Amino acid sequence: MNGFDAEIYKMHDISGGLCTAWKREGYTFDGCIHWLVGSKPGTGYHRMWDKLGLVQGKTFISWEYYTQAVDERGAVFTAYTDPDRLEEHMSALDTEGGFFYRRA
């Protein structure tokens, strides 16, 4: 795209890497790029993506959160896009009976 010659080496017999999905215990985990870290203009990552030619002509939407997961008790983990809000949420869930708590 930017005029560079490149060689790609893969350990697997099909291409994809993290841009694939897999199933485990009845759930599908989609590892494709739906969230480009640093897409907000003015951030260091955005400047890098711009220099690499990845943001030109693209429309970015600033979502409140990236994804959610619910455990067997119904506790909800939300991966907020704001790091401070994510930290606050994870701290609140990391208590007895919370999403991350597991008895030994």
Secondary structure, DSSP 8 states (H G I E B T S, - for coil): --S-------SSSSS-TTSSEEEETTEEEE-S-S--TT-STTSHHHHHHHHTT-STT------SEEEEEE-TT--EEEEESSHHHHHHHHHHHSSTTSTT----
